[in-house]
């Protein structure tokens, strides 16, 4: 699997760390990552048949990452301070198959998010059950690396949007 085509299978395992590289405890099951929804403008008029929804390069609607916990645990409250937005790092191992040999291999996946707490829910209290509290962070920064290559980096406060190694805003920055 050295550099060849692979078939991605599953995310084998993951952990979440805070900005001090401390593993967060109590996170349950799945973390809901944000949607990248471009801000668009409708184009219409002479020379255009009908309408076109055109994306504004590098401009995205509000984005949220939702982090579920099993029970009320102190790590939940360590990421809700809106005066000091937390940076979280998800480190995962993606399981892949080599289509020529059928061999299984693993690639690192790293997702870094920084955001302000938008909402947190304390969940419910039921004897013998998980409480299901969660924290929603408004994304200010996100970077995704797959197999040690940056696939996307968006920094909403510092005018940065990189897609597959290409600085999508370089020309715009040079003109403003």
C-alpha positions in Angstrom: 0.0 0.0 0.0 3.0 2.3 -0.4 1.5 5.1 -2.4 -0.8 3.0 -4.5 -4.6 3.1 -4.9 -6.5 1.9 -1.8 -10.1 1.2 -1.0 -11.0 3.1 2.2 -13.1 0.9 4.5 -13.8 2.2 7.9 -12.5 4.6 10.6 -11.0 1.9 12.8 -10.7 4.0 16.0 -10.3 7.6 17.2 -9.5 9.8 20.2 -10.1 13.5 20.9 -7.5 15.8 22.5 -7.7 19.3 23.8 -5.2 22.1 23.1 -3.0 20.9 25.9 -2.7 17.4 24.2 -4.8 15.9 27.0 -7.1 13.1 25.9 -10.7 14.1 26.5 -12.6 11.5 28.5 -16.3 10.6 28.3 -16.9 11.3 24.6 -19.3 8.8 23.2 -19.8 7.2 19.9 -19.8 9.7 17.1 -18.8 13.3 16.6 -20.9 15.1 14.0 -18.5 17.1 11.7 -19.7 20.3 10.0 -21.1 20.8 6.6 -19.2 23.1 4.2 -22.1 25.2 2.7 -20.8 27.9 0.4 -22.4 31.3 0.6 -24.0 31.8 -2.8 -25.5 34.5 -5.0 -28.1 34.0 -7.7 -27.0 35.2 -11.1 -29.6 36.0 -13.7 -30.0 38.3 -16.7 -28.9 38.8 -20.2 -26.9 36.0 -21.6 -27.9 33.5 -18.9 -30.7 31.0 -19.4 -32.6 31.1 -16.1 -30.6 31.3 -12.9 -27.3 30.1 -11.6 -26.5 29.8 -7.9 -22.8 30.8 -7.8 -20.6 30.0 -4.8 -18.5 32.8 -3.4 -15.0 31.4 -3.1 -13.9 30.8 0.5 -17.1 32.1 2.0 -19.0 29.6 4.1 -22.2 29.6 6.2 -22.0 29.1 9.9 -20.5 25.7 10.7 -21.0 23.6 13.8 -19.2 20.5 15.2 -21.3 18.5 17.7 -19.5 16.6 20.4 -21.5 14.0 22.4 -20.5 12.8 25.9 -21.8 9.7 27.7 -22.4 11.5 31.0 -21.8 14.9 32.6 -18.1 14.9 33.0 -15.6 17.6 33.8 -14.0 17.5 30.3 -17.4 18.6 28.8 -17.2 21.8 30.9 -13.6 22.4 29.9 -14.7 23.3 26.3 -17.7 25.6 26.9 -15.8 28.7 27.9 -16.6 31.3 25.1 -13.9 33.7 26.2 -11.2 31.1 25.3 -12.3 29.0 22.3 -10.9 25.5 22.7 -8.9 23.8 20.0 -9.7 20.1 19.7 -7.7 17.5 17.7 -9.3 14.2 16.6 -6.8 11.6 15.8 -8.1 8.5 13.9 -6.9 5.5 12.0 -8.6 4.8 8.7 -8.6 1.2 7.7 -8.0 0.6 3.9 -7.7 -2.3 1.6 -5.1 -2.8 -1.2 -7.3 -3.8 -4.2 -4.5 -5.8 -5.9 -3.6 -8.0 -2.9 -6.5 -7.6 -0.5 -4.1 -6.6 2.3 -5.4 -4.4 5.0 -3.5 -1.2 5.9 -4.0 1.9 8.0 -3.7 5.6 7.4 -3.7 8.4 9.9 -6.6 10.9 9.9 -6.2 14.2 11.8 -9.0 16.8 12.2 -8.2 20.0 14.1 -11.1 22.3 15.0 -11.2 25.6 17.0 -14.5 27.1 17.9 -16.7 28.9 20.3 -19.3 27.1 22.3 -22.6 27.8 20.7 -24.8 25.5 22.8 -24.4 22.8 25.3 -27.1 20.3 26.5 -26.9 18.6 29.9 -28.8 15.6 28.6 -31.2 13.5 30.7 -31.1 11.7 34.0 -32.3 8.1 33.8 -31.2 5.3 36.2 -28.8 2.9 34.5 -28.5 4.8 31.2 -26.2 7.3 29.6 -27.1 11.0 30.0 -26.3 12.0 26.4 -25.1 15.6 27.1 -23.4 17.4 24.2 -21.5 20.5 23.2 -21.9 22.4 19.9 -18.9 24.5 18.8 -19.2 27.2 16.1 -16.2 26.5 13.8 -13.7 29.3 13.6 -10.9 27.0 12.2 -10.8 23.5 10.8 -8.0 21.5 9.2 -8.2 17.9 7.9 -5.2 15.8 7.1 -5.5 12.3 5.6 -2.4 10.2 5.4 -0.4 13.2 6.5 -1.6 15.4 3.6 -3.7 18.5 4.2 -6.9 18.1 2.3 -8.7 21.2 3.6 -7.8 24.1 5.9 -10.3 26.9 6.6 -9.5 29.8 9.0 -12.5 32.1 9.1 -10.8 34.8 11.1 -7.5 34.9 9.2 -8.7 34.8 5.6 -7.3 31.3 4.8 -8.9 28.6 2.7 -6.6 25.8 1.3 -8.0 22.9 -0.7 -5.8 20.0 -1.6 -2.7 22.2 -1.1 -4.0 25.1 -3.2 -4.5 28.5 -1.5 -7.9 29.3 -2.9 -7.7 32.9 -1.7 -4.2 33.9 -2.7 -5.3 36.0 -5.7 -8.1 37.7 -3.7 -5.7 38.5 -0.9 -3.2 40.1 -3.4 -6.0 42.4 -4.7 -7.4 43.5 -1.4 
